[in-house]
Amino acid sequence: MVRFFKTEKYKKYQVKYNRDMEIEKILLKQKDFFKTHQTKSLSFRKMYLEKLRDLIITNENVLFEAINKDFGKSGFDTFSTEISFILNDIDYYLKNLKALAKPKKVRTNLVNQPGSSKIYTEPLGCVLVIGAWNYPYQLSLSPVIAAMAAGNCCILKTSEIAENTMNAMSFIINENFPSEYLYVYEGGIEETTVLLQLKFDKIFFTGSTKVGKIVYKAAAEHLTPVTLELGGKSPAIVTKNANLEIAAKRIVWGKFLNAGQTCVAPDYLLVEETIQEQFLEMLRKYIKEFKYEPGSEQYTRIINQRNFQRLIHLIDKEKIYSGGNFDEEELYIEPTILHHIDWNSEIMQEEIFGPLLPVISFQSYNAALNNVSELDKPLAAYLFTNNSEEKETFTRKLSFGGGCINDTVMHLSNDNLPFGGVGGSGIGNYHGKYGFEAFSHQKAILEKATWGEPNIKYPPYSEKKLNWIKKLL
């Protein structure tokens, strides 16, 4: 009989055991390095942010080639929707780091006079960032950059689904950064499971609600704070008071960008009944105009066979208004508009995350908003109208992570706005100063003078002291 330690099974076990031990050692090294307080230095943070920026620029073609291999994304799309975001994030923190990290003096209330109060922003420690596959550079590196700016050590777990981009990021970072400060850990579900068993000072996850629950549960074991960037069914609403040409153009762009594999893409469309036919024709016109064809620079393929089959299953041939064609070998699905959809249709039961746009017509604007509000709170929502009352009702009545009026997706490009979900679409937010705060602790310090000490709070108590307390508090 062959002994266990000579079998292939044992060898695989040994490799896995060694990798598990490796990442645990790296985390321990990061914790030791954080205790040296080097990452708290603003010059240290800026030095490595600049280093990352230079590496991204130098290796731009490597990044382009890797993502193109994963799902046919063009250099134009990769730069405009990924690399530019990352470079802008770095520039933002380089320009604003001193102001963000500066202790902030706040008002000291009467009962604590004479004294002064300040809020000190300090890094949390060693953090874990779990990236997503659909925008593998942006959704991995943007939170890492915020963590670096805030003064943390970081382990990045990239998505194994986009394998080539994972390898590219791993090579660029692990070859150029000390592992005790920043490290990319490659692998799949098993590797992520190992990471979640370790104690981090913060976990940042971007992905599905299903996996988000697993991350949240694992974090609770260590009372680790989390930011969860999830998703949901994000509506786009078009009323008769909209500029229909602009609405159609911007919805088509936002929906079919990255072949619909965008967490804030319009998931479904609500159109006022009186303009439905006219508007659907406009949508079809812009789909044709934008040339979303197989292998074109404007369009990507579906990431893998599993997602392709899931999406094909959602296409009801009897409800196709436009599109519906696909090529399994090329993982291509034509931009597809589905009409005569109702709230109980299968496609309305889950986030689509692909190039399928179901359309529901409505007669009453308020009733449509009520229907949306009955669903889980989405990551994004979009309204197209020039009616000020409709805008106000939309903003007041619907709860969602963030969104636009008369555009789609573009709220992500403003680093002065927080990006994040609410309820089932996520916990916490980031971008700009909000990213810095997501990876920081706000430490409150009250400094009291040692003169003029009132005797009111000290025993023995009296009715007179109580009356003074009531006046002061």
N, C-alpha and C positions, 0 to 999 in steps of 0.2 A: 504494500500500500504506500502511495506517495505521501510523504509528510507534508503537512499544511504549509510550512514555511518554504517549501520548494515549488508550490503551485502558483499559477498565474493569479489566482484569487488573492493569495497572500501578498504577492508583489503589488497588486493594485491597492490592497489595504495599506501596505507599507507606504506607498506613494501618498495616499490620502492622509495617513497619519502624519507624515513628514510635512505636508502642506499645512495641515491644521496647526501643527506645532510652530511652523514658520510664521503664520499670521499672528499667532498669539505672542510670539517673541517680538514681532515688529510693533504690536500694540504696547507691549511692556517697554520697549525702547522709546516709543513716542511719549509714554507717560513719564519716563525718566527725563527725557529731553525737555518736556514741557515744564518740569520742576526747576529747570535751570533759568527760567524766565526770559530766555532769549527771544521767544516769539512775541513777547509783549513790547519789544522795542519797535517803534515805528519805522526806523531805518531798516531793520531786519524784514519786516513785512513788505516794505516797498521794494527792497532788493529782490525778493523772490517773486513778487507780482511782476516786476519788470522782466525777470528771467523767464517766467511763463509766457508773457507777451512775446518776447523775442523768439522763443521756441516755436510758438504757434505760427508766427509770421514766417520763420525760416522753414518750417515743415508743412507749409500750407498745401503743397502739391501731394505730400504723403497723406494728409488728412482727406484731400479731395479724392484721391485714388481709392482709399480704404472704404469710404462711404459709398462710392459709386459701385464697388464690388458688392456691398451689402444689399442695397436696393435701388441702384441706378440713379442716384441723386446727382444732379449736375453741379458743376463748380459754381454757377451763378446762384442756385438755390442754397448750396452749402454755405457760401459766403454770406448771402443776404439773410438767411434764417438761422445761422449757427455761428460762424466765425465772427461776424460783425457784432453780434450780441456779446460774445466773450470779450472781444477787444474793447468794446464800449464799457463793459463792466470793470475791466482792469483800469481803464482811463478814469472812470468815475472814482474809484477808490484811491488811485494815486493823487487825484486832485482834492479829494474831500476827506482823506484819512485823518489828518490832523484835527479837523473840526469834529469829525465823528467820535474820535477817541478822547477829546478834551473833556475833563470833568465839568459838569454843568451845575452851576450854582442855582439853587431854587429858594423860594421864600421860606423863611423860618417863622413859624407861628408864634403868637404872643407867649404861650405857656413855656416855650423853650428859649426865651430871651433872658439874658444876652447869649447869643449863639449864632452859628451859621450852618447851612445845610448844603450838601453837594451830592450829586449822583456820579459815581465812578463807573465807567464801562470797562469790564474785564472779560477776557476770553473764557469760554467754558472749559476748555481743556483739549481732550482728544475726541474727535468727532468722526462719525461714519456717514458718508454720502453714498446712497444707492441710486445710480442713474437709470435712465430709461432708454429704450432702443429707438424710439421714433425720431427724436432729435438728439442723437447720442453724444454729440459734442456739447451743445448748449445746455442740455438738461443734466449733464454730468459736471461740466466745468464751471458753470455759473454759480452753483452753490458752493463748490470747492473754493472759488475765488472769494466769495463772501466770507467763508470760514477762514481763509488765509488773512484777509483784510482785518478780521476781528481778532487775529492773533492765536488761532488754534493750530494744533497738529491734526492731520487728516488722513484717513484711509478712504479711498474711492473704490467702490465696487461698481464696475461698469457692467452694462447689460451684455450677456453672452449671446443674445439673439442677433445683435449686430456685431458679429465676431471680428470682422476685419477692423472696424473702428475701435473695438475693445483692444485689439492687439496694438494698433497704432498709438493709442493713448498710453497704454502700458509701457511701450518702448520709449516714447518721448519723455514721460515723467520719471519712470524708474531709472532711466539711464542718466538723468540730469539733476535729480533731487535726492537729498539724503532721505533714506527710508524712515528715519526717526522723526522726520518732519512731514513728508508727503509721500504716499505710496498708493499705487494702483494694484488692486488684487483681482486677478482674473478668475473666471469660473462661472458656474451655474447655480442651480438651486442648492446643491450640497454645500458649496462654498459660502453662499449667503446664509444658510442655516447655521454654519459654524460661526460666522461673524455675529449673528444675532444672539448667540449664546454668551458673547463677551460683553464686558461692561464698558460702555462708552459714556462720554459726558453729554452727547447729543447724537440723535440719528435723524438724518434728512433723507426722505424717500420720495421718489417720483415714480408713479406707476398706477396699476389698477387698484380699485377699491378692495377687491378680494385679497390681494397680496398686502395692501395697506393694513388690513385688519391683522394679518399675521405679524407684520412688523410692530404694530402697536401693542399687541399682546406680548411679544418678546421683550419689548422695551419696558413694559410694566413690571417685569420680573426684577429689573434693576432700578426702577423709578427713573428711567432715562427719559428726558424730555424729547419730543419728536416734532418734526414738521412733516406733514403728509401732503403731497401734491398729487391729487387723484384726478377725477374726471367727472363724468355724468353726461346727461343728455342736455346739451346747451341749445336753447332755442334761438331762432332768428325770426323776428316778427315784422311783417310788412303791412302797413295800413294804406288806405287809398290816398292818404295825405303825404305819402313819400315821393321823393324823386325816383321814379321806378327804374330809369336807366342806370343811375348811380347805384341804387340798391342791388339790381341784378348783377352788375359788374363786380361789386365788392363782395357779394355773397358767393358768386362762382369762384372768385379768387380765394377767399377765405376757406371755403368748403373743400376745394379740390387741391389746394396747396398740400404737397407731400402725399398726394393721392388720398386725402382725407384722414391721414394718420397723424392727426394733430389734436391734442387734448382740448384745445379751445375752439376747434372748428365748429361751425354751426352743425348741430346733430340732426335737427329737423327744422322745417320751415312752416310757419303759420302765416297765411296770406288772406287778406280780406277778400271775401267771395266775389265782390263786384269787379275786382281787378285780377282775379286768379288767372284766367286764360291769357290775358295780355302779358302778365308777368312771367308765366311759365315759358311763353314763347321768347321773351327776352333772355331768360336763363339759358335756353337752348342756343340762342344766337351767340352768347358770349362763350359758352363751352366750345362751340365750333370755332369761334374767332381766336381763342387762346390755344388752339391746336394741341389738345391733350391726347396725343397719339402714342402708340407703343414705341418706346425707345426715344421719345422726343426729350429735348432739354427741359421742357416745361413740366414734365410729369414723371413720377417715380413708379416703381412697381410695388406690389404688396410684399411685405417683409419676408413671409415664408408661406409654406403650403397650408399650415394649420389655419392661419388667419385668412388666407385666400378661400378655403373651403367654408369657413364660418360666414364670410361675406356673401359668397355665391348662394348659400342657403337662404339668405335674407331677401333675395331678389324674387319678388312675385311677378312672374312674366305678364300676368293679366293687368298689372298696375303700372307697367313701364310707360312713362310719357316720353322719355328720351334716354338713349343709351341702352345699357343692358348687355352689351357684348363683352366677352372676356377671352383670354388666352391663358390656359392653365400652365402651359410650358414656360411662358414668359412672366407668369404671375401678374398679368395685366388685367385690370378691370376698368372698362370704360366709365367715365363719369355718368352716373345714372340718376335720373329724376323719377320718382315714383309718386303718382297722384292717386286720388280716391282712397287715401289712407285715413284711418280713424285712430283714436287713442288706444284701442284694443288690438290693433294690428301687431303681428309678431315683431316687426322692425322697431316698434315703439317700446319694447319691453327691456331693451338694454342699450348701452352706448354702442354706436355703430363702428366708429373708428376706421372708416374706409370711405370710398368715393360713392356712397349711396345717399341720396337726399330725399327723404320722404316729405310730402307736402300735405298739410291739413288746412282746409279753408275754414274761415270763421265769419259769422255775421256780426257778432257782438265783440268789440274789443275787450271790454271788461270780463266777459265770459271766457275769452281766450286766456287772459291773464289768470283768471281763477283756475283754469285747467292746468296751466303751467305750475302754479303755486301748490297744487295738490301732489306734484311729483317731488322727488328728492331734490334738494337745492343743487343746481348745476354749478360747474366751475365758471361758466361764462353765459352771458345772455346779450342779445343784440336786438335793437329796435331801429326800424327805418320809418321815419315820419318827420314832417316839418310842423307838426301841430304841438304847441307848447304844453297843452293839457295832457296829451297822450304821453309826452316825454316825462312829465312830472308823475303821472300815475304809474308808469313803468318803473321809475326809480324808487318810488315809495312803496309799491305793492309787492314787487318781486324781490326775493332774497337769492343772491348768487355771488360767486367769488368776485367777479369783475366783468366788465364788458364795454360796449360802445353804443353810442347812438349815431346812426348813419354811417357805420363802418363795422368791420369784423376784424378780430385778431389783433389789430394795431395797438390796443391798450398795452400789450406786452412790451412795445418798443419805447415806452416812456418810463425811464428809470425813477421818475418822481412818484410813480404810482405803485402801490404794493400789488404783488401778484400772489394769489393763493385762493384756496377754496373755503367753503363753509359747510358745516354739516357733513353729509356723505361725500362731498367733493373735496374735502381736505381739512387740515388743521394748520394754522399758521400761514405766514407769507414771507416773501423775500423780494429781491430786486432793490438796488440802490441802498438807501439807509435802512430799509426794512430787512435786507439780507444781512447787513452788519449787525442789526439788533437780534436777528434770529439766532446768531451764533455767539451772542454776548450775554453776560449777566449784568443787570443794573444794580450796582451796589450802593446802598444808601448810607451816608455818613453824616451824623449830627455832631458838630463840635461845639462844646459848651465852654463858656468863660468860667474861670474859677473865682470870680468876684461877684458880689451882688446876689448871693444865694438866697432865694426866698424860702421860708420855712413851711409853706402851706402844705406840701405833699408828705411831710414827715410826721410820724406819730409824736405825741398823742393827738388823736383826732378831736375835732370840736365842731359845734354847730357853726361857729364863725368861719372856720376853715372850709367847711362844706359850702357855705354861701359864696365864698370867694372862688372855689372850684367851679361852681355853677356859672359864675360870671365869666370865668376865663376860658372854659371849654365849650 
